[in-house]
Amino acid sequence: MNNAKLYVIDYTLHGQPKSFIIRAENMDNGEAWHWASCDAGVGRIGRFGRERVKKTSKPMAEKFGIEGVSWRPA
């Protein structure tokens, strides 16, 4: 992960504002929704670095009360 950068992801969970920092090689809206769902305990993180895991989509995350996901470089 030589190209990894730090990103801040902000979201709300059942109306409560949440925020965290993550190190990733790239970030886009889909990645941000997936990592916000992981932080909220909804999404799945693979056990091994190379394990492919199906990402949590925005509609699925919204079903569990996650909304307003935004991200920015740290």
PDB file of N, CA, C and O in Angstrom:
ATOM      1  N   MET A   1       0.824  -1.192   0.000  1.00  0.00           N
ATOM      2  CA  MET A   1       0.000   0.000   0.000  1.00  0.00           C
ATOM      3  C   MET A   1       0.865   1.250   0.000  1.00  0.00           C
ATOM      4  O   MET A   1       0.690   2.131   0.842  1.00  0.00           O
ATOM      5  N   ASN A   2       1.771   1.327  -0.917  1.00  0.00           N
ATOM      6  CA  ASN A   2       2.623   2.503  -1.012  1.00  0.00           C
ATOM      7  C   ASN A   2       1.853   3.753  -1.398  1.00  0.00           C
ATOM      8  O   ASN A   2       2.238   4.857  -1.014  1.00  0.00           O
ATOM      9  N   ASN A   3       0.772   3.596  -2.151  1.00  0.00           N
ATOM     10  CA  ASN A   3       0.002   4.742  -2.617  1.00  0.00           C
ATOM     11  C   ASN A   3      -1.157   5.093  -1.694  1.00  0.00           C
ATOM     12  O   ASN A   3      -2.002   5.908  -2.065  1.00  0.00           O
ATOM     13  N   ALA A   4      -1.220   4.513  -0.522  1.00  0.00           N
ATOM     14  CA  ALA A   4      -2.347   4.734   0.381  1.00  0.00           C
ATOM     15  C   ALA A   4      -2.348   6.162   0.914  1.00  0.00           C
ATOM     16  O   ALA A   4      -1.303   6.746   1.201  1.00  0.00           O
ATOM     17  N   LYS A   5      -3.548   6.699   1.033  1.00  0.00           N
ATOM     18  CA  LYS A   5      -3.738   8.052   1.557  1.00  0.00           C
ATOM     19  C   LYS A   5      -4.770   7.983   2.676  1.00  0.00           C
ATOM     20  O   LYS A   5      -5.483   6.989   2.814  1.00  0.00           O
ATOM     21  N   LEU A   6      -4.844   9.032   3.464  1.00  0.00           N
ATOM     22  CA  LEU A   6      -5.819   9.099   4.546  1.00  0.00           C
ATOM     23  C   LEU A   6      -7.050   9.876   4.094  1.00  0.00           C
ATOM     24  O   LEU A   6      -6.938  10.912   3.438  1.00  0.00           O
ATOM     25  N   TYR A   7      -8.226   9.362   4.452  1.00  0.00           N
ATOM     26  CA  TYR A   7      -9.486  10.003   4.116  1.00  0.00           C
ATOM     27  C   TYR A   7     -10.354  10.089   5.360  1.00  0.00           C
ATOM     28  O   TYR A   7     -10.316   9.205   6.216  1.00  0.00           O
ATOM     29  N   VAL A   8     -11.131  11.151   5.455  1.00  0.00           N
ATOM     30  CA  VAL A   8     -12.101  11.324   6.529  1.00  0.00           C
ATOM     31  C   VAL A   8     -13.472  11.030   5.939  1.00  0.00           C
ATOM     32  O   VAL A   8     -13.846  11.599   4.913  1.00  0.00           O
ATOM     33  N   ILE A   9     -14.219  10.143   6.586  1.00  0.00           N
ATOM     34  CA  ILE A   9     -15.570   9.808   6.148  1.00  0.00           C
ATOM     35  C   ILE A   9     -16.540  10.248   7.238  1.00  0.00           C
ATOM     36  O   ILE A   9     -16.422   9.842   8.395  1.00  0.00           O
ATOM     37  N   ASP A  10     -17.500  11.084   6.851  1.00  0.00           N
ATOM     38  CA  ASP A  10     -18.543  11.570   7.757  1.00  0.00           C
ATOM     39  C   ASP A  10     -19.879  10.978   7.316  1.00  0.00           C
ATOM     40  O   ASP A  10     -20.147  10.865   6.120  1.00  0.00           O
ATOM     41  N   TYR A  11     -20.711  10.604   8.275  1.00  0.00           N
ATOM     42  CA  TYR A  11     -22.041  10.080   7.971  1.00  0.00           C
ATOM     43  C   TYR A  11     -22.924  10.213   9.195  1.00  0.00           C
ATOM     44  O   TYR A  11     -22.451  10.565  10.276  1.00  0.00           O
ATOM     45  N   THR A  12     -24.196   9.935   9.028  1.00  0.00           N
ATOM     46  CA  THR A  12     -25.096   9.905  10.171  1.00  0.00           C
ATOM     47  C   THR A  12     -25.697   8.505  10.284  1.00  0.00           C
ATOM     48  O   THR A  12     -26.018   7.869   9.280  1.00  0.00           O
ATOM     49  N   LEU A  13     -25.839   8.045  11.507  1.00  0.00           N
ATOM     50  CA  LEU A  13     -26.420   6.741  11.804  1.00  0.00           C
ATOM     51  C   LEU A  13     -27.588   6.975  12.736  1.00  0.00           C
ATOM     52  O   LEU A  13     -27.397   7.332  13.899  1.00  0.00           O
ATOM     53  N   HIS A  14     -28.807   6.776  12.232  1.00  0.00           N
ATOM     54  CA  HIS A  14     -30.030   7.026  12.993  1.00  0.00           C
ATOM     55  C   HIS A  14     -30.034   8.439  13.575  1.00  0.00           C
ATOM     56  O   HIS A  14     -30.436   8.646  14.719  1.00  0.00           O
ATOM     57  N   GLY A  15     -29.580   9.415  12.773  1.00  0.00           N
ATOM     58  CA  GLY A  15     -29.579  10.819  13.183  1.00  0.00           C
ATOM     59  C   GLY A  15     -28.368  11.255  13.989  1.00  0.00           C
ATOM     60  O   GLY A  15     -28.217  12.448  14.253  1.00  0.00           O
ATOM     61  N   GLN A  16     -27.506  10.341  14.387  1.00  0.00           N
ATOM     62  CA  GLN A  16     -26.309  10.663  15.161  1.00  0.00           C
ATOM     63  C   GLN A  16     -25.129  10.872  14.212  1.00  0.00           C
ATOM     64  O   GLN A  16     -24.830   9.979  13.419  1.00  0.00           O
ATOM     65  N   PRO A  17     -24.452  12.016  14.264  1.00  0.00           N
ATOM     66  CA  PRO A  17     -23.290  12.222  13.385  1.00  0.00           C
ATOM     67  C   PRO A  17     -22.113  11.332  13.793  1.00  0.00           C
ATOM     68  O   PRO A  17     -21.817  11.186  14.978  1.00  0.00           O
ATOM     69  N   LYS A  18     -21.458  10.750  12.810  1.00  0.00           N
ATOM     70  CA  LYS A  18     -20.300   9.886  13.028  1.00  0.00           C
ATOM     71  C   LYS A  18     -19.198  10.316  12.069  1.00  0.00           C
ATOM     72  O   LYS A  18     -19.470  10.898  11.019  1.00  0.00           O
ATOM     73  N   SER A  19     -17.965  10.030  12.435  1.00  0.00           N
ATOM     74  CA  SER A  19     -16.827  10.376  11.597  1.00  0.00           C
ATOM     75  C   SER A  19     -15.666   9.453  11.940  1.00  0.00           C
ATOM     76  O   SER A  19     -15.489   9.062  13.094  1.00  0.00           O
ATOM     77  N   PHE A  20     -14.874   9.107  10.922  1.00  0.00           N
ATOM     78  CA  PHE A  20     -13.680   8.306  11.166  1.00  0.00           C
ATOM     79  C   PHE A  20     -12.680   8.542  10.036  1.00  0.00           C
ATOM     80  O   PHE A  20     -13.022   9.087   8.987  1.00  0.00           O
ATOM     81  N   ILE A  21     -11.452   8.126  10.270  1.00  0.00           N
ATOM     82  CA  ILE A  21     -10.369   8.264   9.288  1.00  0.00           C
ATOM     83  C   ILE A  21      -9.975   6.876   8.832  1.00  0.00           C
ATOM     84  O   ILE A  21      -9.874   5.950   9.637  1.00  0.00           O
ATOM     85  N   ILE A  22      -9.752   6.735   7.533  1.00  0.00           N
ATOM     86  CA  ILE A  22      -9.360   5.441   6.968  1.00  0.00           C
ATOM     87  C   ILE A  22      -8.205   5.650   5.993  1.00  0.00           C
ATOM     88  O   ILE A  22      -8.118   6.672   5.313  1.00  0.00           O
ATOM     89  N   ARG A  23      -7.329   4.660   5.945  1.00  0.00           N
ATOM     90  CA  ARG A  23      -6.224   4.664   4.993  1.00  0.00           C
ATOM     91  C   ARG A  23      -6.622   3.770   3.824  1.00  0.00           C
ATOM     92  O   ARG A  23      -6.932   2.594   4.014  1.00  0.00           O
ATOM     93  N   ALA A  24      -6.614   4.331   2.612  1.00  0.00           N
ATOM     94  CA  ALA A  24      -6.996   3.573   1.423  1.00  0.00           C
ATOM     95  C   ALA A  24      -6.215   4.080   0.220  1.00  0.00           C
ATOM     96  O   ALA A  24      -5.767   5.226   0.191  1.00  0.00           O
ATOM     97  N   GLU A  25      -6.060   3.208  -0.774  1.00  0.00           N
ATOM     98  CA  GLU A  25      -5.355   3.597  -1.994  1.00  0.00           C
ATOM     99  C   GLU A  25      -6.183   4.562  -2.826  1.00  0.00           C
ATOM    100  O   GLU A  25      -5.639   5.484  -3.435  1.00  0.00           O
ATOM    101  N   ASN A  26      -7.504   4.354  -2.857  1.00  0.00           N
ATOM    102  CA  ASN A  26      -8.379   5.272  -3.586  1.00  0.00           C
ATOM    103  C   ASN A  26      -9.711   5.355  -2.858  1.00  0.00           C
ATOM    104  O   ASN A  26     -10.060   4.484  -2.061  1.00  0.00           O
ATOM    105  N   MET A  27     -10.445   6.419  -3.149  1.00  0.00           N
ATOM    106  CA  MET A  27     -11.735   6.618  -2.502  1.00  0.00           C
ATOM    107  C   MET A  27     -12.696   7.219  -3.514  1.00  0.00           C
ATOM    108  O   MET A  27     -12.327   8.095  -4.296  1.00  0.00           O
ATOM    109  N   ASP A  28     -13.915   6.745  -3.489  1.00  0.00           N
ATOM    110  CA  ASP A  28     -15.000   7.326  -4.266  1.00  0.00           C
ATOM    111  C   ASP A  28     -16.267   7.174  -3.432  1.00  0.00           C
ATOM    112  O   ASP A  28     -16.217   6.673  -2.308  1.00  0.00           O
ATOM    113  N   ASN A  29     -17.393   7.601  -3.974  1.00  0.00           N
ATOM    114  CA  ASN A  29     -18.632   7.552  -3.191  1.00  0.00           C
ATOM    115  C   ASN A  29     -19.024   6.130  -2.818  1.00  0.00           C
ATOM    116  O   ASN A  29     -19.478   5.891  -1.699  1.00  0.00           O
ATOM    117  N   GLY A  30     -18.857   5.187  -3.733  1.00  0.00           N
ATOM    118  CA  GLY A  30     -19.187   3.789  -3.437  1.00  0.00           C
ATOM    119  C   GLY A  30     -18.343   3.230  -2.311  1.00  0.00           C
ATOM    120  O   GLY A  30     -18.854   2.553  -1.419  1.00  0.00           O
ATOM    121  N   GLU A  31     -17.034   3.515  -2.354  1.00  0.00           N
ATOM    122  CA  GLU A  31     -16.135   3.066  -1.283  1.00  0.00           C
ATOM    123  C   GLU A  31     -16.524   3.713   0.043  1.00  0.00           C
ATOM    124  O   GLU A  31     -16.528   3.050   1.080  1.00  0.00           O
ATOM    125  N   ALA A  32     -16.849   4.995   0.014  1.00  0.00           N
ATOM    126  CA  ALA A  32     -17.199   5.704   1.246  1.00  0.00           C
ATOM    127  C   ALA A  32     -18.453   5.113   1.884  1.00  0.00           C
ATOM    128  O   ALA A  32     -18.507   4.953   3.103  1.00  0.00           O
ATOM    129  N   TRP A  33     -19.470   4.786   1.068  1.00  0.00           N
ATOM    130  CA  TRP A  33     -20.678   4.166   1.611  1.00  0.00           C
ATOM    131  C   TRP A  33     -20.363   2.803   2.212  1.00  0.00           C
ATOM    132  O   TRP A  33     -20.889   2.455   3.270  1.00  0.00           O
ATOM    133  N   HIS A  34     -19.513   2.033   1.550  1.00  0.00           N
ATOM    134  CA  HIS A  34     -19.150   0.718   2.078  1.00  0.00           C
ATOM    135  C   HIS A  34     -18.432   0.849   3.420  1.00  0.00           C
ATOM    136  O   HIS A  34     -18.784   0.158   4.376  1.00  0.00           O
ATOM    137  N   TRP A  35     -17.436   1.721   3.502  1.00  0.00           N
ATOM    138  CA  TRP A  35     -16.673   1.846   4.746  1.00  0.00           C
ATOM    139  C   TRP A  35     -17.504   2.462   5.863  1.00  0.00           C
ATOM    140  O   TRP A  35     -17.300   2.132   7.031  1.00  0.00           O
ATOM    141  N   ALA A  36     -18.437   3.353   5.527  1.00  0.00           N
ATOM    142  CA  ALA A  36     -19.339   3.890   6.552  1.00  0.00           C
ATOM    143  C   ALA A  36     -20.208   2.775   7.115  1.00  0.00           C
ATOM    144  O   ALA A  36     -20.457   2.726   8.320  1.00  0.00           O
ATOM    145  N   SER A  37     -20.671   1.876   6.244  1.00  0.00           N
ATOM    146  CA  SER A  37     -21.485   0.754   6.732  1.00  0.00           C
ATOM    147  C   SER A  37     -20.653  -0.203   7.586  1.00  0.00           C
ATOM    148  O   SER A  37     -21.161  -0.782   8.545  1.00  0.00           O
ATOM    149  N   CYS A  38     -19.380  -0.366   7.239  1.00  0.00           N
ATOM    150  CA  CYS A  38     -18.498  -1.203   8.073  1.00  0.00           C
ATOM    151  C   CYS A  38     -18.303  -0.568   9.446  1.00  0.00           C
ATOM    152  O   CYS A  38     -18.327  -1.261  10.463  1.00  0.00           O
ATOM    153  N   ASP A  39     -18.111   0.748   9.473  1.00  0.00           N
ATOM    154  CA  ASP A  39     -17.929   1.447  10.744  1.00  0.00           C
ATOM    155  C   ASP A  39     -19.191   1.349  11.605  1.00  0.00           C
ATOM    156  O   ASP A  39     -19.113   1.299  12.832  1.00  0.00           O
ATOM    157  N   ALA A  40     -20.344   1.324  10.950  1.00  0.00           N
ATOM    158  CA  ALA A  40     -21.615   1.230  11.676  1.00  0.00           C
ATOM    159  C   ALA A  40     -21.942  -0.198  12.099  1.00  0.00           C
ATOM    160  O   ALA A  40     -22.903  -0.420  12.836  1.00  0.00           O
ATOM    161  N   GLY A  41     -21.151  -1.169  11.640  1.00  0.00           N
ATOM    162  CA  GLY A  41     -21.391  -2.557  12.021  1.00  0.00           C
ATOM    163  C   GLY A  41     -22.293  -3.313  11.073  1.00  0.00           C
ATOM    164  O   GLY A  41     -22.742  -4.413  11.397  1.00  0.00           O
ATOM    165  N   VAL A  42     -22.568  -2.752   9.914  1.00  0.00           N
ATOM    166  CA  VAL A  42     -23.460  -3.379   8.937  1.00  0.00           C
ATOM    167  C   VAL A  42     -22.668  -4.097   7.856  1.00  0.00           C
ATOM    168  O   VAL A  42     -22.989  -5.230   7.498  1.00  0.00           O
ATOM    169  N   GLY A  43     -21.645  -3.450   7.340  1.00  0.00           N
ATOM    170  CA  GLY A  43     -20.845  -4.017   6.250  1.00  0.00           C
ATOM    171  C   GLY A  43     -19.857  -5.054   6.739  1.00  0.00           C
ATOM    172  O   GLY A  43     -19.608  -5.192   7.936  1.00  0.00           O
ATOM    173  N   ARG A  44     -19.303  -5.777   5.788  1.00  0.00           N
ATOM    174  CA  ARG A  44     -18.345  -6.845   6.105  1.00  0.00           C
ATOM    175  C   ARG A  44     -16.952  -6.458   5.632  1.00  0.00           C
ATOM    176  O   ARG A  44     -16.778  -5.950   4.525  1.00  0.00           O
ATOM    177  N   ILE A  45     -15.976  -6.701   6.476  1.00  0.00           N
ATOM    178  CA  ILE A  45     -14.571  -6.496   6.144  1.00  0.00           C
ATOM    179  C   ILE A  45     -13.944  -7.877   5.981  1.00  0.00           C
ATOM    180  O   ILE A  45     -14.112  -8.745   6.838  1.00  0.00           O
ATOM    181  N   GLY A  46     -13.223  -8.076   4.883  1.00  0.00           N
ATOM    182  CA  GLY A  46     -12.590  -9.371   4.644  1.00  0.00           C
ATOM    183  C   GLY A  46     -11.540  -9.696   5.694  1.00  0.00           C
ATOM    184  O   GLY A  46     -10.924  -8.797   6.266  1.00  0.00           O
ATOM    185  N   ARG A  47     -11.342 -10.972   5.942  1.00  0.00           N
ATOM    186  CA  ARG A  47     -10.369 -11.407   6.954  1.00  0.00           C
ATOM    187  C   ARG A  47      -8.937 -11.186   6.496  1.00  0.00           C
ATOM    188  O   ARG A  47      -8.063 -10.865   7.302  1.00  0.00           O
ATOM    189  N   PHE A  48      -8.703 -11.352   5.230  1.00  0.00           N
ATOM    190  CA  PHE A  48      -7.354 -11.234   4.699  1.00  0.00           C
ATOM    191  C   PHE A  48      -7.325 -10.065   3.728  1.00  0.00           C
ATOM    192  O   PHE A  48      -8.346  -9.733   3.126  1.00  0.00           O
ATOM    193  N   GLY A  49      -6.194  -9.455   3.575  1.00  0.00           N
ATOM    194  CA  GLY A  49      -6.067  -8.290   2.706  1.00  0.00           C
ATOM    195  C   GLY A  49      -6.503  -8.529   1.280  1.00  0.00           C
ATOM    196  O   GLY A  49      -6.970  -7.605   0.614  1.00  0.00           O
ATOM    197  N   ARG A  50      -6.360  -9.739   0.802  1.00  0.00           N
ATOM    198  CA  ARG A  50      -6.700 -10.031  -0.590  1.00  0.00           C
ATOM    199  C   ARG A  50      -8.079 -10.667  -0.757  1.00  0.00           C
ATOM    200  O   ARG A  50      -8.499 -10.932  -1.883  1.00  0.00           O
ATOM    201  N   GLU A  51      -8.782 -10.914   0.335  1.00  0.00           N
ATOM    202  CA  GLU A  51     -10.106 -11.520   0.245  1.00  0.00           C
ATOM    203  C   GLU A  51     -11.091 -10.522  -0.369  1.00  0.00           C
ATOM    204  O   GLU A  51     -11.203  -9.387   0.093  1.00  0.00           O
ATOM    205  N   ARG A  52     -11.792 -10.947  -1.394  1.00  0.00           N
ATOM    206  CA  ARG A  52     -12.779 -10.094  -2.060  1.00  0.00           C
ATOM    207  C   ARG A  52     -14.109 -10.205  -1.322  1.00  0.00           C
ATOM    208  O   ARG A  52     -14.631 -11.302  -1.127  1.00  0.00           O
ATOM    209  N   VAL A  53     -14.641  -9.079  -0.921  1.00  0.00           N
ATOM    210  CA  VAL A  53     -15.894  -9.022  -0.188  1.00  0.00           C
ATOM    211  C   VAL A  53     -16.862  -8.154  -0.996  1.00  0.00           C
ATOM    212  O   VAL A  53     -16.468  -7.126  -1.546  1.00  0.00           O
ATOM    213  N   LYS A  54     -18.114  -8.566  -1.063  1.00  0.00           N
ATOM    214  CA  LYS A  54     -19.116  -7.762  -1.753  1.00  0.00           C
ATOM    215  C   LYS A  54     -19.335  -6.481  -0.967  1.00  0.00           C
ATOM    216  O   LYS A  54     -19.610  -6.519   0.232  1.00  0.00           O
ATOM    217  N   LYS A  55     -19.214  -5.363  -1.635  1.00  0.00           N
ATOM    218  CA  LYS A  55     -19.340  -4.067  -0.973  1.00  0.00           C
ATOM    219  C   LYS A  55     -20.809  -3.764  -0.660  1.00  0.00           C
ATOM    220  O   LYS A  55     -21.711  -4.149  -1.404  1.00  0.00           O
ATOM    221  N   THR A  56     -21.020  -3.077   0.439  1.00  0.00           N
ATOM    222  CA  THR A  56     -22.354  -2.653   0.821  1.00  0.00           C
ATOM    223  C   THR A  56     -22.752  -1.450  -0.023  1.00  0.00           C
ATOM    224  O   THR A  56     -22.014  -0.467  -0.090  1.00  0.00           O
ATOM    225  N   SER A  57     -23.894  -1.522  -0.656  1.00  0.00           N
ATOM    226  CA  SER A  57     -24.354  -0.444  -1.529  1.00  0.00           C
ATOM    227  C   SER A  57     -25.066   0.650  -0.730  1.00  0.00           C
ATOM    228  O   SER A  57     -25.430   0.457   0.430  1.00  0.00           O
ATOM    229  N   LYS A  58     -25.253   1.790  -1.372  1.00  0.00           N
ATOM    230  CA  LYS A  58     -25.947   2.901  -0.734  1.00  0.00           C
ATOM    231  C   LYS A  58     -27.375   2.516  -0.339  1.00  0.00           C
ATOM    232  O   LYS A  58     -27.771   2.781   0.796  1.00  0.00           O
ATOM    233  N   PRO A  59     -28.170   1.898  -1.235  1.00  0.00           N
ATOM    234  CA  PRO A  59     -29.534   1.520  -0.825  1.00  0.00           C
ATOM    235  C   PRO A  59     -29.555   0.545   0.355  1.00  0.00           C
ATOM    236  O   PRO A  59     -30.420   0.651   1.225  1.00  0.00           O
ATOM    237  N   MET A  60     -28.633  -0.385   0.394  1.00  0.00           N
ATOM    238  CA  MET A  60     -28.591  -1.346   1.503  1.00  0.00           C
ATOM    239  C   MET A  60     -28.207  -0.635   2.802  1.00  0.00           C
ATOM    240  O   MET A  60     -28.795  -0.895   3.852  1.00  0.00           O
ATOM    241  N   ALA A  61     -27.223   0.260   2.729  1.00  0.00           N
ATOM    242  CA  ALA A  61     -26.806   1.003   3.921  1.00  0.00           C
ATOM    243  C   ALA A  61     -27.935   1.880   4.442  1.00  0.00           C
ATOM    244  O   ALA A  61     -28.122   2.009   5.652  1.00  0.00           O
ATOM    245  N   GLU A  62     -28.694   2.489   3.517  1.00  0.00           N
ATOM    246  CA  GLU A  62     -29.803   3.350   3.935  1.00  0.00           C
ATOM    247  C   GLU A  62     -30.891   2.560   4.664  1.00  0.00           C
ATOM    248  O   GLU A  62     -31.586   3.113   5.516  1.00  0.00           O
ATOM    249  N   LYS A  63     -31.045   1.282   4.343  1.00  0.00           N
ATOM    250  CA  LYS A  63     -32.026   0.442   5.043  1.00  0.00           C
ATOM    251  C   LYS A  63     -31.685   0.290   6.518  1.00  0.00           C
ATOM    252  O   LYS A  63     -32.569   0.064   7.344  1.00  0.00           O
ATOM    253  N   PHE A  64     -30.390   0.416   6.850  1.00  0.00           N
ATOM    254  CA  PHE A  64     -29.946   0.263   8.240  1.00  0.00           C
ATOM    255  C   PHE A  64     -29.755   1.600   8.945  1.00  0.00           C
ATOM    256  O   PHE A  64     -29.166   1.645  10.025  1.00  0.00           O
ATOM    257  N   GLY A  65     -30.245   2.700   8.348  1.00  0.00           N
ATOM    258  CA  GLY A  65     -30.204   4.001   9.013  1.00  0.00           C
ATOM    259  C   GLY A  65     -28.974   4.844   8.744  1.00  0.00           C
ATOM    260  O   GLY A  65     -28.753   5.848   9.421  1.00  0.00           O
ATOM    261  N   ILE A  66     -28.161   4.449   7.756  1.00  0.00           N
ATOM    262  CA  ILE A  66     -26.975   5.239   7.407  1.00  0.00           C
ATOM    263  C   ILE A  66     -27.363   6.219   6.309  1.00  0.00           C
ATOM    264  O   ILE A  66     -27.987   5.840   5.319  1.00  0.00           O
ATOM    265  N   GLU A  67     -26.991   7.474   6.491  1.00  0.00           N
ATOM    266  CA  GLU A  67     -27.295   8.469   5.471  1.00  0.00           C
ATOM    267  C   GLU A  67     -26.276   9.589   5.498  1.00  0.00           C
ATOM    268  O   GLU A  67     -25.480   9.696   6.430  1.00  0.00           O
ATOM    269  N   GLY A  68     -26.306  10.422   4.473  1.00  0.00           N
ATOM    270  CA  GLY A  68     -25.439  11.592   4.416  1.00  0.00           C
ATOM    271  C   GLY A  68     -23.960  11.284   4.415  1.00  0.00           C
ATOM    272  O   GLY A  68     -23.190  11.989   5.068  1.00  0.00           O
ATOM    273  N   VAL A  69     -23.538  10.257   3.705  1.00  0.00           N
ATOM    274  CA  VAL A  69     -22.119   9.896   3.675  1.00  0.00           C
ATOM    275  C   VAL A  69     -21.352  10.858   2.776  1.00  0.00           C
ATOM    276  O   VAL A  69     -21.725  11.091   1.627  1.00  0.00           O
ATOM    277  N   SER A  70     -20.285  11.407   3.318  1.00  0.00           N
ATOM    278  CA  SER A  70     -19.379  12.261   2.545  1.00  0.00           C
ATOM    279  C   SER A  70     -17.944  11.931   2.936  1.00  0.00           C
ATOM    280  O   SER A  70     -17.684  11.415   4.022  1.00  0.00           O
ATOM    281  N   TRP A  71     -17.031  12.236   2.042  1.00  0.00           N
ATOM    282  CA  TRP A  71     -15.625  11.933   2.319  1.00  0.00           C
ATOM    283  C   TRP A  71     -14.754  13.072   1.793  1.00  0.00           C
ATOM    284  O   TRP A  71     -15.158  13.837   0.918  1.00  0.00           O
ATOM    285  N   ARG A  72     -13.553  13.160   2.353  1.00  0.00           N
ATOM    286  CA  ARG A  72     -12.574  14.171   1.931  1.00  0.00           C
ATOM    287  C   ARG A  72     -11.192  13.698   2.312  1.00  0.00           C
ATOM    288  O   ARG A  72     -11.055  12.894   3.234  1.00  0.00           O
ATOM    289  N   PRO A  73     -10.166  14.169   1.635  1.00  0.00           N
ATOM    290  CA  PRO A  73      -8.793  13.818   2.053  1.00  0.00           C
ATOM    291  C   PRO A  73      -8.504  14.366   3.445  1.00  0.00           C
ATOM    292  O   PRO A  73      -8.966  15.452   3.796  1.00  0.00           O
ATOM    293  N   ALA A  74      -7.753  13.630   4.225  1.00  0.00           N
ATOM    294  CA  ALA A  74      -7.423  14.065   5.590  1.00  0.00           C
ATOM    295  C   ALA A  74      -6.288  15.066   5.559  1.00  0.00           C
ATOM    296  O   ALA A  74      -5.864  15.550   6.608  1.00  0.00           O
TER     297      ALA A  74
END
